[in-house]
Amino acid sequence: MDKITFMGAGSTVFAKNVIGDSMLTDSLKEFEFALYDIDPQRLEESFIMVNSLNRVLNDGKAKITKHLGVENRKEALRGAKFIINAIQVGGYDPCTITDFEIPNKYGLRQTIADTLGIGGIFRALRTIPVLEDFAKDIEEVCPDAWFLNYTNPMGMLTGYMQRYTGVKTIGLCHSVQVCSELHLLSRLGIEYKKPITENIVGINHMAWLLELKDADGRDLYPEVRKRVAEILDDKDTQFTDLVRYEYIRRFGYYCTESSWHNAEYNNFFIKSKYPELIDRYKLKLDAYIDTCKHHIMKWNEDRAKYLSDNITHTKTHEYAANIMNSIITNTPYTIGGNVINNGVIPNLPAEACVEVPCLVNSHGIQPCQQEPLPPQLAAMNILNINVQLLTIDAAATRKKERIYQAAMMDPHTSAELSIDDIVSMCDDLIEAHGSWLPKFN
């Protein structure tokens, strides 16, 4: 019996999406699903939920196992063909709170803090050592497995795994699938004939929608740009995706992740000297803190539904099940995946982790060669890549100066704080994280 291991299986809602999709996929129905977590209660809840899915959706064809704690991690991984990674090291409390509270004391405000900026840097630094341990176990007990990473910061974690381990890794994000139709065209009310043709190229959370045509070959961007200009000129607009609309106006193209995310990936929108920009662009500072609180409250309300015997599931837009099916059955499938660049995007650094169209089949996952990005888009990506590469180097070398340098090169952090304050803030974050971080020299 082939095996799929889910690392961080206590993420019950996401585990339902991926495993439920797998149980609705013929080639995966009879796999073993090994659930791994370090939280006994969350693991047990997911175990109950997945067993219910197996009965309701799958006539009990799958085998479900659970593995608690580091001492059982190798057994969870042993013989796996695929590994889904959805861990969050340090959780909401204490680590996410720390990522916001200490920068706030220095006057550095954030919205999400999970991908870039000072929050993204420290999330990567506490997560990469855990992925190092995962990689050692994988190389020993399931060396041919594919590691499907869903954990943020995507570019830093996936980039580390692909450059510093021997594990076959692909980084996957939800934002690619919903970018063009759900987030852009439907919100703008643009009518079009399906299916669309799109090309999304760049880096995770800032991959650019370079091409957008309907089934008749009509370029939809002229109408998009017209409507976006009207929205941005309306001071009373009710639209909220205004950072990405500003990208279209100033740089010519839309990108994959939300405006709340992208507001902190540059030095344009969150500025203590211009506090009115928060309202103008309908941003929410500390948004991820509120999101985490909402998710905790929602889980407490919905727990009984997920643990019931009559749980249902409808196939989602997540890539994982289709990727696994494609590799097993040699059915061609195209995704937006995160891979090491190595010239795929000619005007981005070779060692950068980029998000590009990839072809999946029985040979694995192959990125598709791209033309150079328009120079203004490459410049925006490189601002983020600088931080990602320095953070990865900090994790690999355990050099504290690399942490400082990553923070100094972050466009939002460096626009708000002095060098001395950046260093001091990093030191405070290192101290506050305590044993959640390895020792840096």
C-alpha positions as CSV (number, residue, x, y, z in Angstrom):
1,M,0.0,0.0,0.0
2,D,1.4,3.4,-1.0
3,K,1.5,6.1,1.6
4,I,0.9,9.9,1.9
5,T,2.2,11.5,5.1
6,F,0.7,14.7,6.3
7,M,3.1,16.8,8.5
8,G,1.2,19.2,10.7
9,A,-2.0,17.1,10.5
10,G,-3.4,19.1,13.4
11,S,-4.3,21.7,10.8
12,T,-7.7,19.9,10.6
13,V,-9.4,22.1,8.1
14,F,-6.6,22.1,5.6
15,A,-6.0,18.3,6.2
16,K,-9.7,17.8,5.3
17,N,-9.2,19.7,2.0
18,V,-6.1,17.8,0.9
19,I,-7.0,14.3,2.2
20,G,-10.7,14.7,1.1
21,D,-9.5,15.7,-2.4
22,S,-7.3,12.6,-2.4
23,M,-10.1,10.3,-1.3
24,L,-12.1,11.7,-4.3
25,T,-9.2,10.8,-6.6
26,D,-9.3,7.2,-7.9
27,S,-5.6,6.7,-7.9
28,L,-5.2,7.7,-4.3
29,K,-8.3,6.1,-2.7
30,E,-6.4,3.1,-1.3
31,F,-3.4,4.8,0.0
32,E,-2.3,4.9,3.6
33,F,-2.7,8.4,5.1
34,A,-0.2,8.9,7.9
35,L,-1.1,11.8,10.2
36,Y,1.8,13.5,12.1
37,D,1.7,16.3,14.6
38,I,3.2,17.2,18.0
39,D,-0.1,18.4,19.5
40,P,-2.0,15.3,20.9
41,Q,-5.4,17.0,20.9
42,R,-5.2,18.4,17.4
43,L,-3.8,15.1,16.1
44,E,-6.7,13.1,17.6
45,E,-9.3,15.5,16.2
46,S,-7.8,15.2,12.7
47,F,-7.6,11.4,13.1
48,I,-11.3,11.3,13.9
49,M,-12.1,13.6,11.0
50,V,-10.1,11.7,8.5
51,N,-11.5,8.3,9.5
52,S,-15.0,9.8,9.1
53,L,-14.0,11.0,5.6
54,N,-12.7,7.6,4.8
55,R,-16.1,6.0,5.8
56,V,-18.3,8.6,4.1
57,L,-16.3,9.3,0.9
58,N,-14.2,6.2,0.4
59,D,-16.0,3.1,1.8
60,G,-13.1,2.7,4.2
61,K,-10.7,1.8,1.4
62,A,-7.8,3.9,2.9
63,K,-5.7,3.1,5.9
64,I,-5.4,5.9,8.5
65,T,-2.6,6.0,11.0
66,K,-1.5,8.6,13.5
67,H,1.9,9.4,14.8
68,L,2.5,11.8,17.7
69,G,5.7,13.6,18.5
70,V,9.3,13.7,17.3
71,E,10.0,10.2,18.5
72,N,7.4,8.8,16.0
73,R,8.3,11.1,13.1
74,K,10.4,8.5,11.2
75,E,7.7,6.0,11.4
76,A,5.2,8.5,10.1
77,L,7.5,9.1,7.1
78,R,8.8,5.6,6.5
79,G,8.0,4.5,3.0
80,A,6.0,7.6,2.1
81,K,5.5,8.3,-1.6
82,F,4.3,11.9,-0.9
83,I,4.6,14.2,2.0
84,I,2.3,17.2,2.6
85,N,3.9,19.9,4.8
86,A,1.5,22.3,6.7
87,I,3.4,22.9,9.9
88,Q,3.4,26.2,11.9
89,V,6.4,26.3,14.2
90,G,5.6,28.3,17.3
91,G,2.0,28.7,16.5
92,Y,-0.1,31.9,17.1
93,D,0.8,32.0,20.8
94,P,3.7,32.8,21.4
95,C,5.5,33.2,18.1
96,T,3.1,35.1,15.9
97,I,2.3,37.4,18.7
98,T,6.0,38.0,19.2
99,D,6.5,38.7,15.5
100,F,4.0,41.6,15.8
101,E,4.5,43.0,19.3
102,I,8.2,43.6,19.3
103,P,8.3,45.4,15.9
104,N,5.3,47.5,17.1
105,K,7.4,48.8,19.9
106,Y,9.8,50.1,17.4
107,G,7.1,51.7,15.3
108,L,7.2,49.1,12.6
109,R,3.7,48.1,11.7
110,Q,2.8,45.0,9.7
111,T,-0.4,43.5,8.2
112,I,0.3,39.7,7.8
113,A,4.0,39.1,8.7
114,D,4.2,35.5,7.3
115,T,6.0,35.9,4.0
116,L,8.4,38.9,4.1
117,G,9.4,41.7,6.4
118,I,10.6,41.1,9.9
119,G,7.8,38.7,10.7
120,G,8.6,36.6,7.6
121,I,12.3,36.5,8.4
122,F,11.7,35.2,11.9
123,R,9.0,32.7,10.9
124,A,11.6,31.3,8.4
125,L,14.4,31.2,11.0
126,R,12.3,29.1,13.5
127,T,10.9,26.8,10.8
128,I,14.0,25.9,8.7
129,P,15.7,24.0,11.6
130,V,12.5,21.8,11.8
131,L,12.6,21.2,8.1
132,E,16.3,20.3,8.4
133,D,15.2,17.5,10.8
134,F,12.4,16.5,8.5
135,A,14.9,16.3,5.5
136,K,17.3,14.0,7.4
137,D,14.5,11.6,8.2
138,I,13.1,11.7,4.7
139,E,16.6,11.0,3.2
140,E,16.8,8.0,5.5
141,V,13.4,6.4,5.4
142,C,11.7,7.7,2.1
143,P,14.4,9.2,-0.1
144,D,12.2,9.1,-3.3
145,A,9.3,10.9,-1.7
146,W,7.9,14.2,-3.1
147,F,7.7,16.9,-0.4
148,L,4.7,19.2,-1.1
149,N,5.3,22.4,0.9
150,Y,2.4,24.6,1.8
151,T,4.0,26.4,4.8
152,N,5.0,30.0,4.7
153,P,7.3,31.9,4.1
154,M,7.1,29.8,0.9
155,G,10.1,31.3,-1.0
156,M,12.4,30.9,2.0
157,L,11.3,27.5,3.1
158,T,11.0,25.9,-0.3
159,G,14.2,27.6,-1.4
160,Y,16.1,26.2,1.6
161,M,14.8,22.7,1.0
162,Q,15.7,22.7,-2.7
163,R,19.2,24.2,-2.2
164,Y,20.4,22.6,1.0
165,T,18.7,19.1,1.1
166,G,18.3,16.2,-1.2
167,V,14.6,16.1,-0.8
168,K,12.4,16.4,-4.0
169,T,10.5,19.6,-3.1
170,I,7.8,21.7,-4.7
171,G,6.3,24.8,-3.1
172,L,2.5,25.3,-3.5
173,C,0.3,28.3,-2.8
174,H,-3.4,28.8,-3.0
175,S,-3.2,32.3,-4.5
176,V,-2.3,31.2,-8.1
177,Q,-5.5,29.4,-8.8
178,V,-7.8,32.2,-7.7
179,C,-5.8,35.1,-9.1
180,S,-7.3,35.8,-12.5
181,E,-11.0,34.8,-12.3
182,L,-12.0,34.9,-8.7
183,H,-9.9,37.8,-7.5
184,L,-9.6,40.0,-10.6
185,L,-12.3,39.5,-13.3
186,S,-15.2,38.6,-11.1
187,R,-14.6,41.5,-8.7
188,L,-14.4,44.0,-11.5
189,G,-17.5,42.6,-13.1
190,I,-15.8,41.9,-16.4
191,E,-17.6,39.4,-18.7
192,Y,-15.5,37.0,-20.7
193,K,-15.7,33.7,-22.5
194,K,-14.2,30.7,-20.7
195,P,-11.7,29.1,-20.6
196,I,-9.2,31.9,-20.1
197,T,-5.5,31.9,-21.1
198,E,-3.2,33.2,-18.4
199,N,0.5,33.2,-17.6
200,I,1.6,33.9,-14.0
201,V,5.3,34.3,-13.4
202,G,7.4,35.8,-10.6
203,I,7.9,34.8,-6.9
204,N,5.4,33.5,-4.3
205,H,2.8,36.1,-3.3
206,M,4.2,38.4,-6.0
207,A,3.9,36.4,-9.2
208,W,2.7,38.6,-12.0
209,L,-0.3,38.0,-14.2
210,L,1.5,38.7,-17.5
211,E,-1.1,37.4,-19.9
212,L,-4.9,37.4,-19.6
213,K,-7.1,36.4,-22.6
214,D,-10.5,34.9,-23.0
215,A,-11.4,31.8,-25.0
216,D,-11.7,34.0,-28.2
217,G,-8.2,35.3,-27.7
218,R,-9.4,38.7,-26.6
219,D,-6.9,40.5,-24.4
220,L,-8.8,41.4,-21.2
221,Y,-6.1,43.7,-19.7
222,P,-7.3,46.9,-21.5
223,E,-10.7,46.6,-19.9
224,V,-9.1,45.7,-16.5
225,R,-6.8,48.7,-16.6
226,K,-9.7,51.0,-17.5
227,R,-11.9,49.9,-14.7
228,V,-9.0,49.9,-12.2
229,A,-8.2,53.5,-13.1
230,E,-11.8,54.5,-12.5
231,I,-11.8,52.7,-9.1
232,L,-8.6,54.4,-7.9
233,D,-9.8,57.8,-8.9
234,D,-13.0,57.3,-6.9
235,K,-12.3,58.5,-3.3
236,D,-15.5,56.8,-2.1
237,T,-14.8,53.5,-3.7
238,Q,-16.1,50.4,-1.9
239,F,-13.4,48.2,-3.6
240,T,-10.8,46.9,-1.2
241,D,-8.1,45.3,-3.4
242,L,-6.5,48.7,-3.9
243,V,-2.8,47.9,-3.4
244,R,-2.9,45.4,-6.3
245,Y,-4.9,47.9,-8.4
246,E,-2.2,50.4,-7.7
247,Y,0.3,47.9,-9.0
248,I,-1.7,47.7,-12.3
249,R,-1.7,51.5,-12.6
250,R,1.9,52.0,-11.7
251,F,3.6,48.8,-13.0
252,G,1.1,47.6,-15.5
253,Y,0.2,44.2,-14.1
254,Y,-1.7,42.4,-11.3
255,C,-0.2,39.9,-8.9
256,T,-1.2,36.8,-7.0
257,E,-1.6,37.6,-3.3
258,S,-3.9,40.0,-1.6
259,S,-3.5,43.7,-1.0
260,W,-3.1,43.2,2.7
261,H,-0.2,40.9,2.0
262,N,1.4,43.1,-0.7
263,A,1.2,46.3,1.3
264,E,4.1,45.1,3.4
265,Y,6.3,43.7,0.6
266,N,7.5,47.2,-0.4
267,N,8.0,50.7,0.9
268,F,4.9,52.4,-0.6
269,F,1.8,51.8,1.5
270,I,2.6,51.5,5.3
271,K,4.5,54.6,6.2
272,S,4.4,56.4,9.6
273,K,4.9,59.7,7.8
274,Y,1.8,59.1,5.8
275,P,-0.8,57.4,8.1
276,E,-3.6,58.4,5.8
277,L,-2.5,55.7,3.3
278,I,-3.9,53.0,5.6
279,D,-7.5,54.3,5.1
280,R,-6.9,55.3,1.5
281,Y,-5.9,51.7,0.5
282,K,-8.3,50.1,3.0
283,L,-5.5,48.3,4.9
284,K,-5.7,46.7,8.3
285,L,-2.7,46.8,10.5
286,D,-2.1,43.6,12.6
287,A,-4.6,41.9,10.3
288,Y,-3.1,38.5,10.8
289,I,-3.5,38.7,14.6
290,D,-7.2,39.3,14.1
291,T,-7.3,36.5,11.5
292,C,-5.7,34.0,13.9
293,K,-8.2,35.0,16.7
294,H,-11.1,34.5,14.2
295,H,-9.8,31.1,13.1
296,I,-9.5,29.9,16.7
297,M,-13.0,31.1,17.5
298,K,-14.4,29.6,14.3
299,W,-12.7,26.2,15.0
300,N,-14.3,26.2,18.5
301,E,-17.7,26.8,16.9
302,D,-17.2,24.2,14.0
303,R,-15.3,21.5,15.9
304,A,-18.4,19.3,16.3
305,K,-19.2,19.5,12.6
306,Y,-15.7,18.3,11.6
307,L,-15.7,15.5,14.1
308,S,-19.2,14.2,13.2
309,D,-19.9,10.9,11.4
310,N,-21.7,12.6,8.5
311,I,-18.9,14.9,7.4
312,T,-19.0,15.7,3.7
313,H,-16.4,17.0,1.2
314,T,-16.4,18.6,-2.3
315,K,-13.2,18.7,-4.3
316,T,-11.3,22.0,-3.7
317,H,-8.9,24.0,-5.9
318,E,-5.8,22.7,-4.0
319,Y,-3.1,21.3,-6.3
320,A,-1.9,18.4,-4.1
321,A,-4.2,15.6,-5.1
322,N,-3.9,16.4,-8.8
323,I,-0.1,16.5,-8.5
324,M,0.0,13.1,-6.8
325,N,-2.4,11.6,-9.3
326,S,-0.4,13.0,-12.3
327,I,2.9,11.5,-11.0
328,I,1.2,8.2,-10.4
329,T,-0.8,7.9,-13.6
330,N,1.4,10.0,-16.0
331,T,-1.6,12.2,-16.7
332,P,-0.2,15.6,-17.7
333,Y,-1.1,18.5,-15.3
334,T,0.0,22.1,-15.1
335,I,0.5,24.0,-11.9
336,G,2.0,27.2,-10.6
337,G,4.9,25.9,-8.5
338,N,7.8,27.2,-6.5
339,V,11.2,26.0,-7.8
340,I,14.8,27.2,-7.8
341,N,15.1,29.6,-10.8
342,N,18.3,28.4,-12.5
343,G,17.6,30.6,-15.5
344,V,13.9,29.8,-15.8
345,I,13.2,33.6,-15.4
346,P,16.4,35.0,-17.0
347,N,16.5,38.3,-15.3
348,L,16.0,37.0,-11.7
349,P,18.9,35.5,-9.6
350,A,19.7,31.8,-10.4
351,E,19.4,30.8,-6.8
352,A,16.1,32.5,-6.1
353,C,12.9,30.5,-5.5
354,V,10.5,31.5,-8.2
355,E,6.8,30.8,-8.9
356,V,6.2,29.7,-12.5
357,P,4.1,27.3,-14.6
358,C,5.3,23.7,-14.2
359,L,4.4,20.6,-16.0
360,V,3.6,17.5,-13.9
361,N,3.7,13.9,-15.1
362,S,5.4,10.6,-14.1
363,H,8.8,12.2,-14.6
364,G,8.1,14.6,-11.7
365,I,7.6,18.4,-11.8
366,Q,9.4,20.4,-14.5
367,P,9.3,24.2,-14.6
368,C,8.6,25.9,-17.9
369,Q,11.1,28.3,-19.4
370,Q,10.0,32.0,-19.4
371,E,10.9,35.2,-21.1
372,P,12.5,37.9,-19.0
373,L,10.1,39.8,-16.8
374,P,9.4,43.4,-17.6
375,P,12.1,45.3,-15.8
376,Q,9.8,47.0,-13.3
377,L,8.4,43.7,-12.3
378,A,11.8,42.1,-12.0
379,A,12.9,45.0,-9.8
380,M,9.9,44.5,-7.5
381,N,10.6,40.8,-7.2
382,I,14.3,41.4,-6.5
383,L,13.5,43.6,-3.5
384,N,11.9,40.5,-2.0
385,I,14.5,38.0,-3.2
386,N,17.3,39.9,-1.5
387,V,15.6,39.4,1.8
388,Q,14.8,35.7,1.1
389,L,18.3,34.8,0.1
390,L,19.9,36.5,3.1
391,T,17.4,34.8,5.4
392,I,18.2,31.4,3.9
393,D,21.9,32.1,4.3
394,A,21.3,33.1,8.0
395,A,19.6,29.8,8.6
396,A,22.3,27.8,6.8
397,T,25.3,29.5,8.4
398,R,23.8,30.5,11.8
399,K,25.3,33.9,11.4
400,K,23.5,36.6,13.3
401,E,24.9,39.3,10.9
402,R,22.9,37.7,8.1
403,I,19.7,38.2,10.1
404,Y,20.6,41.9,10.5
405,Q,21.3,42.2,6.8
406,A,18.1,40.5,5.8
407,A,16.1,42.9,7.9
408,M,18.2,45.9,6.6
409,M,17.4,44.9,3.0
410,D,13.7,44.5,3.7
411,P,12.1,47.5,1.8
412,H,9.4,48.2,4.5
413,T,11.7,47.8,7.5
414,S,14.5,49.9,6.1
415,A,12.1,52.7,5.0
416,E,10.8,53.0,8.6
417,L,13.7,52.3,10.9
418,S,17.4,53.3,11.3
419,I,20.1,50.7,11.0
420,D,20.7,50.8,14.8
421,D,17.0,50.2,15.5
422,I,16.9,47.4,13.0
423,V,19.8,45.6,14.8
424,S,18.3,46.3,18.2
425,M,14.9,45.0,17.1
426,C,16.4,41.8,15.7
427,D,18.3,41.2,19.0
428,D,15.0,41.7,20.9
429,L,13.3,39.2,18.6
430,I,16.0,36.6,19.0
431,E,15.8,36.9,22.8
432,A,12.0,36.8,22.9
433,H,12.0,33.7,20.7
434,G,14.3,31.8,23.1
435,S,14.4,28.1,22.4
436,W,12.2,28.5,19.3
437,L,15.4,29.5,17.5
438,P,18.7,27.8,17.2
439,K,21.8,29.6,18.5
440,F,23.2,32.3,16.1
441,N,26.8,33.5,16.3
